[in-house]
Amino acid sequence: MRSKHEEHALIISAWESAGGPPNRSERRDQYGRRFDGDGTYTIYYLLTGDTAEIGPWKMEGLSPKNAVRALRILNTPGDAPG
């Protein structure tokens, strides 16, 4: 059985392979990373402060490494659909 952090890493790896998260063209948000005090991080929308949700994934409880990877991908501009 995979840990939660391993599952997060697999999702992020899939994003890296696909060139970004699903439905990227629909959102133009900027994201931040918040330390949760228990050694994990939450990715949030800078405009609202709400926890980011990408597809079915509520982006909380991330390891430091996964939070950095996810934030880099989310804040990298994607190509607009042609």
N, C-alpha and C positions, 0 to 999 in steps of 0.2 A: 504494500500500500504506500502510495506517495504522500509525502508531507504537503501541507498547504504551500510552503515556500517552493517546493519542487513543482507543484501544479502552476504556481504563478510564473516560475521560470519557463515552463513549457509554453504558456500562453504568450509571454513576451518574445520567446524565440520564434513562435509562429508569426507574430507581428513583424519581427525583423525580416523574416523570409518573404513576407507578403508586401513589404514596403510601408507598413503602418497598420494601425488598428482598423477594425471593421468600421464602415460608415464614416471614414475620415472626411470625405468631402462634405458631409452634412454639418460638421461642427468646426468652428473656427475659434474655439476656446483656448485660453492659456491656462496652464496648470502649475500648481506648486506642490511642495512636499512638506508634510507636517510630521514631526516626531511625536509619537503617541505615548512616550514615557515607559513603555513596556519592552523597548528595544525594536519596535516595529514602526513603520511609517504609513501614512495615509496620503494618497494623491487627491488633491482637491481643485475645484474650479477657482481661479483667482478672483473672478468677478463676484461670485456669491459666497465663497468659503465652504460650499457644500462638497461632500465627498463625491469624487468623480465616479461615474458608472459608465463603463464601456461595454456595450452588449449586456450580458447577464452578470458581468463582474463588477461588484462594488469594490473599489480599489482601496482597501484598508487591510492592515495586518501584513504589510509587505516587509520583507527583509531589506536591510539597507541597500544591498546590491540590486535587488529587483526594483526597488523604488527609483534608484538612479537610472537604470535601464529604461523603465517605463516612462519616466519623466522626459528623458532625452527623446524618445520616440514620439511622445505626445506633443512636445513643443517644437518638433521639427516640421516646418511647413510641408504639406503634401501637394502633389500636383492636382490642379483643378480638373474635373472630368472634361474630356474633349467632346 
